[in-house]
Amino acid sequence: MTYETINFTLKDGRSAVLRSPKKEDADGLLSFIRAAAGQTPYLLMSSEEAWRITKEREEAFIANAISSPDMLMLVCEVGGEIAGNCQITFKSTAKVRHRAEIGIGLVKKFWNLGIGTAMMNELIRAARSNRWTEQVELSFIEGNSRARALYEKVGFRITAVQPDAIKLADGTYLNEYFMTKKL
């Protein structure tokens, strides 16, 4: 699924673009994924796993996202660099098609500029434009107070917790919190 391009101004005055990805974004998305995975323990992918993703695999993922009627992926570009990405996946079977799932990621040097809020607002807007979607869902890992604050700011609330859902390399266990927003 593709989406119209949206231009917006960051809190520091720079311009940003939120748009559908293109095959040519594979290298930039790989750089983004590798940077983000190495900067925080709150992503589900480790840094080592991020480095195992090939350009071909990323190109295939982009092609799938663009052609899928059930997924919308957006990238945020700032000064020619991919600062973040997000996606919404619409459920398609009758009993769960009222639900959609959101994921979001942002490189640390672009935190606190309004990108996360812009991406969340566009995903919520996309969800509202889908005739079936009545609620959107996401999760965050224990300790990720920045993500939780963003999600609560745009109207999500915690609905469940999965104890010890995440195991870090040092053996530490973290809970995963599930959140829902009714549209």
N, C-alpha and C positions, 0 to 999 in steps of 0.2 A: 504494500500500500504506500502510495506517495502522498505528500502533503505540500501545501503551498509554503513558500519561503517567507519567513517572518524576520524582519530587521528590528532590533531594539538597541537601546543605549544602556551600557553597564553603569554601575554606580560611580565608576571612576571616569566616565565620559567617553570611553571607547565604544565603538560599534561592534555589535555581535549579530550573527545570522543563525537562525534556527531553521534547519531544512532537512529534507530527506537525504540519505546518503547516496553516493554514487560509487560505482566500481572503482573509480580513480581515488576514492578515499581510503582504500585498504591500507596503504602504508601509514597514513595519518591516524587511522583508527587503531592500528597495531601499536603505534607509539603511545597513543592515549591509553590503551588497555594496559600496556606494560608500565607506564608511569603511574597510573592510578592503583594498580595492584601492588606496586612497591611502596606506596605511600600510606597505606592504612590497612589494618587487620580486619576491617569491616566489610570487605568485599568477599563474595563467595569463592573467588578465584585467587589462588596464591600467585606470587610473583613468578615462581618457577613454572607454573601452569601457563601463565600469560606468555612467557617466552617460547613455549612450545607451539603456539598458534602460528600457522604458516600464512603467508600472503594469499595463497590459493584458498585456504579454508576461510579466511576473512572475506575474500571476494565472493565465495559461495554463500556465506551468511548474508552479505549485503544483497546479493541477487534474490535470495529467498525472502528477505524482509521487504524488498521492493515489490515482488510479485505476489506476496501473500495477501489474501483478502482479510486475514484475521490478525495481522500484526502491523503496527506502525512503528517505525524506528526513526528517530530524529538525531541529528548531530548538531552541536553548537560550535560554530567556528568564530574565532576571534583573531583578527590579524593573520589569516591564513592558517592558523593552527586549530586543531580540534581540541576544544577545551572540555567537552563532555558529550555524553550521549544519553538517550533515554528511549524507552520503548513501552508500548502498551500492547498486550496480547488479549484479543477478544476470544472468549470461550464460544464454541460453536454448537455444542450439542444442546438439545431442547431443555434439559433440566438445569443447566448451568450457564446458558447463554446470556443471562442477566448480569453476569459477572465479567470483569476484565482485570488483568494483572499488570502492574506497573513495575518497571525497574529503571534506575537512574544512576549515573556515575559522573564524577567531575574531578578533574585534576586539581590538586591542592593549590597551585598558584592562581587558580581562578575562583577560589572560595570567596565568599562574602561580597560578590559583585552583582548578585541578583540572577545569576544564570539558573541556579537550582529552582528558584521560584518561577522563572519564566518557563522552564521545561515542564514543571509540574502543572502549571496553569494550562499549557498547550495540550498535555496528555489528558487532563480533565475535560478540556474543551472537545477533544477528539472523542472521548468516552460519551459525552453528552450528545454528540452528533450521530452516534450509533443508535439506531432505533431500539435495539434490544438491551443495551447496557443500563442497569439500574444501580450498580455499585462497582467501585474500583477497590482493588486490594493490593497490598504490598507487605514487605517485611523488612525489619532491620535487626541488626545484631546488637546484643547487649553492649552498652558502653558508647554506642554511636549517638551521642546526645545531639549532635548537629543535625543528623538526618531526622531524628525524632522531632526536633523543634520545627524543621521545615514541614514535615508531614502534618504535624498538628496545626501549624499555621494555615495550611490549605484545607483543613477540615477532616483529616483522618483521626480515628481513635483506635486505641489498642483493643483488640477483640479476643486475642489468645496468646499464649506463650508456649513454646516448645523448649522444655528444659534441656540443657546440655546439647543443643542442636549443632553447635559449632565446636570443633576441636582444633586449637591452634597448634603450631609446630612444637611449642614448649610443653604441650600436654594440658594447657588451660582449657577448660570448657566454658562456653558462653551460651546464654539463652538466645533464642530467636523470637522476636515479637512480631505478631501479625496485626495489621491494621486494615480498617475498612472505612470507606467514605461512601455514604449513600448520595446518589445524585438527585 
